[in-house]
Amino acid sequence: MTAQTPPTPPFRDTTLSFAKRIDDLLSRLTLDEKIGFLHQFAPAVERLDVAAFRTGQEALHGVAWMGPATVFPQAVGLGATWNQELVRRVGEAVSRETRAMRTRDERIGLNVWAPTVNLLRHPLWGRNEEGYSEDPKLTSAIATAYTHGLRGDHPVYWRTAPVLKHWLAHNNETERDTTSSSVRPRVLHEYDLRAFRDAVEAGAVAGVMPAYNLVNGRPNHVSPYLREQLRAWTEEDLLVCSDAGAPSNLVDSEHYFDTHEEATAAALRAGVDSFTDHGTDGSKIVGRVRGALERGLLTEADIDTAVRRQLSVRFRLGEFNPGADPYAGEQPFDTPEHRALAREAAEQAIVLLKNDGPLPLAPDTRIAVVGLLADECKLDWYSGSLIHRSTPLEGLYERFGAERVEFAEGVDRVLLKTSAGTFLHVPPAPEAPETARGAEGALDPALLAGRTDL
């Protein structure tokens, strides 16, 4: 006798629609398995050969935190280019590197948390560097271009699945997990929502991330706008991923609900599908969902709705069609083309407000460079690890020769003496790294998942 090959389950049948395949997979999952899918780090279901899945890979202007990658100009610089096709190409390069890096490190996720489309209301907001512009039309145009690049151009499969941040009216500088943004209806529709809407309607967005703050007294993670506005803009299943720690904030800092079971149920019913909370430990979220079910605050149908949205993204990313996924073999990484594109983007991001005559520099001109930042390579929180580091001063030395460039710090240094006559100095931190930020390798997602500044 010969062993018979077990029949292929419908969710593995590539001739069926994604919707029918998702229906089949949902019907095979137990309630406990479906609850486990609600956490950012969804565990594998080995009996069905379904892999673990992680929502969230930072990719604001390059693959962040996971080792060396091409670093493109900050988002505010990309916005300053006013060049949608250039930004689309940047998004495409970032998504290609995401795929290529994932072939070597499975911790790198394909559900990318980018771009940030919050509008730059005030120059003192500490996260202005992450957004594109103060103008909703320009912001939405650049965001749409970037997400098209991240998504890819295949009609069915996505290279990466971008999530827009941070929904909604998120410009709070302090106490942003407890402060409320007061937004009038006209401002809401013509300003804040407009920055999100075009990218969603263009079909290049897999979801959004609600912000920590409240809007008109209600936390964004239980906002009716998720259903009334966001999900009305598209027929696609959008995956709403909470910001890090935000589900717990509904009780712990905002005191909007009395219990975590009530808060978790309200967020799930409002439209939050994936809970980013307590790092890689999903047990607390699982316990809260079970408690909400026992209290009648949730139904299994509520859980099915959220799991369906996650599975929709996973199917579009080709997870259940590895043989048909056109992006599965992506390998380009640190290519000459990507380096040239990063330089092109940097050149177009520079804005010259006024030229009083010094530019272009004459061949025999001596150049004075003043200021400490001239010899610094500044990296933002969402930067990747630089493959090659070069400061502005080093670039001038290389271009014009060190003999033509004079550098001065442009600051006074003050030495303070103790009463004993010794000079004060700042000792290095006991565990200070020897290399600067950006020279390290990949950071473990377990260390990043609990951050409250995502």
C-alpha positions as CSV (number, residue, x, y, z in Angstrom):
1,M,0.0,0.0,0.0
2,T,1.1,3.5,-0.7
3,A,0.4,6.4,1.5
4,Q,-2.0,8.9,0.0
5,T,-1.0,12.6,-0.1
6,P,-3.4,14.6,2.1
7,P,-5.7,16.9,0.2
8,T,-4.6,20.5,-0.1
9,P,-6.7,22.6,2.2
10,P,-8.6,25.4,0.4
11,F,-6.6,28.2,2.1
12,R,-3.5,26.7,0.2
13,D,-5.4,26.5,-3.1
14,T,-4.0,29.3,-5.3
15,T,-6.9,29.0,-7.7
16,L,-9.3,30.4,-5.1
17,S,-9.8,34.0,-4.3
18,F,-8.0,35.4,-1.2
19,A,-11.4,36.0,0.4
20,K,-12.4,32.3,0.1
21,R,-9.0,31.2,1.3
22,I,-9.2,33.4,4.3
23,D,-12.6,32.1,5.1
24,D,-11.3,28.6,5.1
25,L,-8.2,29.4,7.3
26,L,-10.4,31.3,9.8
27,S,-12.7,28.2,10.1
28,R,-9.7,26.0,10.9
29,L,-8.3,28.2,13.6
30,T,-9.3,27.7,17.2
31,L,-10.5,30.6,19.3
32,D,-7.3,30.6,21.3
33,E,-5.2,30.6,18.1
34,K,-7.2,33.6,16.7
35,I,-6.8,35.5,20.0
36,G,-3.0,34.9,19.8
37,F,-3.0,36.6,16.4
38,L,-4.2,39.9,17.9
39,H,-0.8,40.7,19.4
40,Q,2.0,42.3,17.4
41,F,4.0,39.1,17.6
42,A,1.5,36.5,16.4
43,P,2.7,33.0,17.1
44,A,2.9,30.2,14.6
45,V,0.2,27.6,14.2
46,E,2.3,24.5,13.6
47,R,-0.6,22.1,13.1
48,L,-1.6,24.1,10.0
49,D,1.9,25.0,9.0
50,V,1.1,28.7,9.4
51,A,4.2,30.8,10.3
52,A,4.6,33.4,13.0
53,F,4.0,36.9,11.9
54,R,5.2,40.2,13.2
55,T,3.5,43.6,12.5
56,G,5.8,46.5,12.2
57,Q,9.1,47.2,10.5
58,E,10.3,50.8,10.6
59,A,11.1,52.2,7.2
60,L,10.6,55.9,7.2
61,H,13.5,56.6,4.9
62,G,15.3,53.3,4.8
63,V,15.2,50.0,6.6
64,A,15.6,51.0,10.3
65,W,17.2,49.3,13.3
66,M,18.0,46.0,11.6
67,G,21.6,46.5,10.5
68,P,23.3,48.3,7.6
69,A,20.9,49.6,4.9
70,T,20.8,52.5,2.4
71,V,19.8,55.6,4.4
72,F,17.9,58.1,2.3
73,P,17.2,61.8,3.3
74,Q,14.9,62.3,6.2
75,A,11.2,62.6,5.4
76,V,11.1,66.4,5.7
77,G,13.9,66.4,3.1
78,L,12.0,64.1,0.8
79,G,9.0,66.5,1.1
80,A,11.3,69.4,0.1
81,T,12.0,67.8,-3.2
82,W,8.4,68.2,-4.4
83,N,9.3,65.2,-6.7
84,Q,6.7,62.5,-6.5
85,E,8.4,60.2,-8.9
86,L,11.7,60.5,-7.1
87,V,10.0,59.7,-3.8
88,R,8.3,56.7,-5.4
89,R,11.7,55.4,-6.5
90,V,13.0,55.8,-2.9
91,G,10.0,53.8,-1.6
92,E,10.7,51.1,-4.1
93,A,14.4,50.9,-3.1
94,V,13.5,50.7,0.6
95,S,11.0,47.9,-0.1
96,R,13.5,46.0,-2.2
97,E,16.1,46.2,0.6
98,T,13.4,45.1,3.1
99,R,12.8,42.0,1.1
100,A,16.5,41.4,0.5
101,M,17.3,41.8,4.2
102,R,14.5,39.5,5.2
103,T,16.1,36.6,3.2
104,R,19.0,36.8,5.7
105,D,17.1,37.8,8.8
106,E,13.5,36.6,9.3
107,R,13.0,39.1,12.2
108,I,12.7,41.8,9.5
109,G,9.0,42.3,8.9
110,L,7.2,43.1,5.6
111,N,4.4,45.1,7.3
112,V,6.3,48.4,7.3
113,W,5.3,51.3,9.6
114,A,5.8,54.2,7.2
115,P,5.4,56.9,6.1
116,T,4.5,59.5,8.8
117,V,1.8,61.9,7.4
118,N,1.3,64.1,10.4
119,L,1.3,67.7,9.3
120,L,4.1,70.0,10.5
121,R,2.0,72.5,12.4
122,H,4.7,74.0,14.6
123,P,8.5,74.3,14.2
124,L,9.1,73.4,17.8
125,W,7.4,70.0,17.5
126,G,10.2,67.5,18.2
127,R,9.1,65.0,15.4
128,N,8.9,67.5,12.5
129,E,11.7,65.6,10.8
130,E,9.4,62.6,10.3
131,G,6.8,64.4,8.3
132,Y,6.8,65.8,4.8
133,S,5.2,69.3,5.0
134,E,2.8,71.6,6.8
135,D,0.6,71.4,3.7
136,P,-2.0,68.5,3.5
137,K,-2.0,68.4,-0.3
138,L,1.8,68.1,-0.6
139,T,2.0,65.7,2.3
140,S,-0.6,63.4,0.8
141,A,1.0,63.5,-2.7
142,I,4.4,62.6,-1.3
143,A,3.0,60.0,1.0
144,T,1.1,58.4,-1.9
145,A,4.2,58.3,-4.0
146,Y,6.2,56.7,-1.2
147,T,3.6,54.1,-0.4
148,H,3.3,53.2,-4.1
149,G,7.0,52.5,-4.1
150,L,6.8,50.4,-0.9
151,R,3.8,48.5,-2.2
152,G,5.2,47.6,-5.7
153,D,3.3,47.5,-9.0
154,H,2.0,44.0,-9.1
155,P,-1.8,43.9,-9.3
156,V,-2.1,41.2,-6.6
157,Y,1.0,40.9,-4.5
158,W,2.7,43.5,-2.4
159,R,6.4,43.9,-1.9
160,T,5.8,45.4,1.5
161,A,2.6,46.5,3.3
162,P,2.8,50.2,4.4
163,V,1.0,51.5,7.5
164,L,0.5,55.3,7.8
165,K,1.4,57.0,11.0
166,H,0.0,58.6,13.3
167,W,-3.8,58.8,13.2
168,L,-4.9,61.6,14.1
169,A,-4.0,65.2,14.9
170,H,-0.7,64.1,16.4
171,N,1.6,67.1,17.1
172,N,1.8,67.0,20.8
173,E,5.2,67.8,22.2
174,T,4.6,66.8,25.9
175,E,2.4,64.3,27.7
176,R,1.1,63.1,24.3
177,D,-0.4,60.0,25.8
178,T,-2.8,62.1,27.9
179,T,-3.4,65.4,26.0
180,S,-6.3,66.0,23.7
181,S,-6.1,67.8,20.4
182,S,-9.1,70.1,19.9
183,V,-10.0,69.9,16.2
184,R,-13.0,71.7,14.6
185,P,-14.9,69.8,11.9
186,R,-13.6,71.9,9.0
187,V,-10.0,71.5,10.2
188,L,-10.5,67.8,10.7
189,H,-11.8,67.2,7.1
190,E,-9.7,69.8,5.2
191,Y,-6.5,69.4,7.0
192,D,-5.9,66.3,9.2
193,L,-7.9,63.7,7.4
194,R,-6.9,65.0,4.0
195,A,-3.3,64.1,4.6
196,F,-4.3,60.4,5.0
197,R,-7.2,60.1,2.6
198,D,-5.4,60.3,-0.8
199,A,-2.9,57.6,0.0
200,V,-5.6,55.3,1.2
201,E,-7.9,55.9,-1.8
202,A,-4.9,55.3,-4.1
203,G,-4.8,51.7,-3.0
204,A,-1.2,51.7,-1.8
205,V,-1.8,51.5,2.0
206,A,-2.3,48.4,4.1
207,G,-3.4,50.2,7.2
208,V,-2.8,53.0,9.8
209,M,-1.4,53.4,13.3
210,P,-3.5,55.4,15.7
211,A,-1.6,58.0,17.7
212,Y,-1.2,58.2,21.5
213,N,-3.1,61.4,21.9
214,L,-6.8,62.1,22.2
215,V,-8.9,64.1,19.7
216,N,-11.7,66.1,21.1
217,G,-11.6,64.2,24.4
218,R,-11.5,60.7,22.9
219,P,-8.4,58.5,22.6
220,N,-7.4,57.8,19.0
221,H,-7.4,54.0,19.7
222,V,-11.2,54.0,20.3
223,S,-12.0,56.8,17.8
224,P,-15.2,56.4,15.7
225,Y,-13.2,58.0,12.8
226,L,-11.5,54.7,12.2
227,R,-14.8,53.3,11.0
228,E,-16.7,56.4,9.9
229,Q,-13.8,57.9,7.9
230,L,-10.8,55.6,7.3
231,R,-12.6,52.4,6.4
232,A,-15.2,54.3,4.3
233,W,-12.4,55.4,1.9
234,T,-11.6,51.9,0.5
235,E,-13.0,48.4,0.1
236,E,-9.7,46.9,1.0
237,D,-9.2,45.3,4.5
238,L,-7.0,47.8,6.3
239,L,-4.9,46.6,9.2
240,V,-4.9,49.0,12.2
241,C,-1.9,48.5,14.4
242,S,-1.8,50.2,17.8
243,D,1.2,52.3,18.8
244,A,3.5,50.8,21.3
245,G,2.0,50.6,24.7
246,A,-1.1,52.6,23.7
247,P,-3.6,49.8,24.6
248,S,-2.4,49.9,28.2
249,N,-2.4,53.7,28.2
250,L,-6.2,53.7,27.9
251,V,-6.3,52.6,31.6
252,D,-2.9,53.3,33.1
253,S,-2.3,56.9,32.0
254,E,-5.4,58.2,30.3
255,H,-7.8,56.6,32.8
256,Y,-10.4,56.5,30.1
257,F,-11.5,53.0,31.1
258,D,-11.6,51.3,34.5
259,T,-10.3,47.9,33.4
260,H,-7.9,46.6,30.7
261,E,-10.6,44.2,29.6
262,E,-13.0,47.1,28.8
263,A,-10.2,49.1,27.1
264,T,-9.1,46.1,24.9
265,A,-12.7,45.3,23.9
266,A,-13.4,49.0,23.1
267,A,-10.3,49.3,20.9
268,L,-11.0,46.0,19.1
269,R,-14.6,47.1,18.4
270,A,-13.4,50.5,17.3
271,G,-11.2,48.9,14.7
272,V,-7.8,48.2,16.2
273,D,-6.7,44.8,14.8
274,S,-3.1,44.3,16.2
275,F,-2.0,45.2,19.7
276,T,1.5,46.5,20.1
277,D,2.0,46.1,23.9
278,H,4.4,44.4,26.4
279,G,7.1,43.8,23.8
280,T,7.1,40.2,22.5
281,D,5.0,38.9,25.3
282,G,1.5,38.5,24.1
283,S,0.1,36.9,27.2
284,K,-1.3,40.1,28.7
285,I,-3.2,41.0,25.6
286,V,-4.4,37.4,25.3
287,G,-5.6,37.4,28.9
288,R,-7.4,40.7,28.5
289,V,-9.2,39.5,25.3
290,R,-10.3,36.3,27.1
291,G,-11.5,38.3,30.1
292,A,-13.5,40.6,27.7
293,L,-15.1,37.5,26.1
294,E,-16.0,36.1,29.5
295,R,-17.6,39.4,30.5
296,G,-19.6,39.6,27.3
297,L,-17.7,42.7,26.1
298,L,-16.6,40.9,22.9
299,T,-17.8,38.2,20.6
300,E,-15.9,35.7,18.6
301,A,-17.1,37.5,15.5
302,D,-15.3,40.7,16.7
303,I,-12.1,38.7,16.9
304,D,-12.7,37.1,13.5
305,T,-13.0,40.6,11.9
306,A,-9.6,41.7,13.2
307,V,-7.9,38.4,12.3
308,R,-9.4,38.5,8.8
309,R,-7.7,41.9,8.3
310,Q,-4.3,40.7,9.3
311,L,-4.7,37.6,7.1
312,S,-5.7,39.8,4.2
313,V,-2.3,41.6,4.5
314,R,-0.4,38.3,4.9
315,F,-2.0,36.9,1.7
316,R,-1.2,40.0,-0.3
317,L,2.4,39.7,0.9
318,G,2.6,36.3,-0.7
319,E,3.0,34.3,2.5
320,F,0.6,31.6,1.4
321,N,1.7,31.7,-2.3
322,P,5.5,31.5,-2.1
323,G,5.7,30.1,-5.6
324,A,3.7,32.8,-7.1
325,D,5.1,35.8,-5.1
326,P,6.9,37.9,-7.7
327,Y,9.0,39.6,-4.9
328,A,10.1,36.4,-3.1
329,G,13.5,36.4,-4.8
330,E,14.5,40.1,-4.2
331,Q,18.2,40.4,-3.6
332,P,19.3,44.0,-4.4
333,F,21.0,45.5,-1.4
334,D,23.5,48.4,-1.2
335,T,23.6,48.6,-5.0
336,P,25.2,51.4,-7.0
337,E,21.7,52.3,-8.1
338,H,20.5,52.7,-4.6
339,R,23.6,54.8,-3.6
340,A,23.1,57.0,-6.6
341,L,19.4,57.4,-5.8
342,A,20.2,58.4,-2.2
343,R,22.6,61.1,-3.5
344,E,20.0,62.3,-6.1
345,A,17.4,62.6,-3.3
346,A,19.9,64.4,-1.0
347,E,20.7,66.9,-3.8
348,Q,17.1,67.6,-4.6
349,A,16.2,68.0,-0.9
350,I,18.6,70.9,-0.5
351,V,16.7,74.3,-0.7
352,L,18.7,77.4,-1.4
353,L,16.7,80.4,-0.2
354,K,19.0,83.1,-1.5
355,N,22.4,83.3,-3.2
356,D,24.3,86.5,-2.5
357,G,27.0,85.5,-5.0
358,P,29.3,82.9,-3.4
359,L,27.8,80.0,-5.3
360,P,29.0,78.3,-7.4
361,L,32.4,78.3,-5.6
362,A,35.2,79.6,-7.8
363,P,38.1,77.1,-8.5
364,D,40.6,79.1,-6.5
365,T,38.3,80.1,-3.5
366,R,39.4,79.3,0.0
367,I,36.5,77.9,2.0
368,A,35.7,78.6,5.7
369,V,33.6,76.1,7.5
370,V,32.3,77.2,10.9
371,G,30.3,75.2,13.4
372,L,30.4,71.9,15.3
373,L,27.8,70.2,13.1
374,A,30.1,70.4,10.1
375,D,32.0,67.4,11.3
376,E,29.1,65.5,12.7
377,C,27.1,62.7,11.1
378,K,23.6,63.1,12.6
379,L,21.2,60.2,12.6
380,D,17.6,60.3,13.6
381,W,15.7,57.7,15.6
382,Y,14.4,56.0,12.5
383,S,17.6,55.8,10.6
384,G,19.2,52.6,9.4
385,S,22.8,51.8,10.1
386,L,24.9,53.7,7.6
387,I,26.9,51.6,5.2
388,H,29.2,54.6,4.6
389,R,29.6,57.6,6.9
390,S,30.6,61.0,5.6
391,T,30.3,64.4,7.3
392,P,29.9,67.7,5.4
393,L,33.4,68.7,6.3
394,E,34.8,65.4,5.0
395,G,32.9,65.9,1.8
396,L,34.4,69.4,1.3
397,Y,37.9,68.0,2.0
398,E,37.3,65.4,-0.7
399,R,35.8,67.8,-3.2
400,F,38.1,70.8,-2.8
401,G,41.2,69.4,-1.0
402,A,42.1,70.0,2.7
403,E,44.5,72.8,1.8
404,R,41.6,74.9,0.6
405,V,39.2,74.3,3.5
406,E,39.6,76.0,6.9
407,F,37.5,74.5,9.7
408,A,36.6,76.3,13.0
409,E,34.4,75.1,15.8
410,G,33.0,78.6,16.2
411,V,32.4,78.1,19.9
412,D,34.1,79.0,23.1
413,R,35.2,76.2,25.4
414,V,35.1,76.8,29.1
415,L,37.0,74.7,31.6
416,L,35.8,74.5,35.2
417,K,38.1,73.9,38.1
418,T,37.2,72.3,41.3
419,S,38.3,73.7,44.7
420,A,41.1,71.2,44.6
421,G,42.4,72.7,41.3
422,T,41.4,69.8,39.0
423,F,39.4,70.3,35.8
424,L,35.9,69.0,35.6
425,H,35.1,66.6,32.9
426,V,32.1,64.4,31.9
427,P,33.1,60.8,32.3
428,P,31.9,58.3,29.7
429,A,28.8,56.2,30.6
430,P,29.8,52.9,32.2
431,E,28.3,51.0,29.2
432,A,28.8,53.5,26.5
433,P,29.3,51.9,23.1
434,E,32.6,52.5,21.4
435,T,30.9,53.2,18.1
436,A,28.4,55.9,17.3
437,R,24.7,55.3,16.6
438,G,24.4,53.9,13.1
439,A,27.5,51.7,13.2
440,E,25.8,48.9,15.1
441,G,24.2,45.8,13.7
442,A,20.6,44.8,13.9
443,L,18.6,45.6,17.0
444,D,16.5,42.8,18.4
445,P,12.8,43.6,17.9
446,A,12.2,42.3,21.4
447,L,14.1,45.4,22.6
448,L,12.2,47.7,20.3
449,A,8.7,46.5,20.7
450,G,8.2,48.1,24.1
451,R,9.3,51.5,23.0
452,T,6.8,54.3,23.5
453,D,8.2,56.7,20.9
454,L,7.1,54.8,17.7
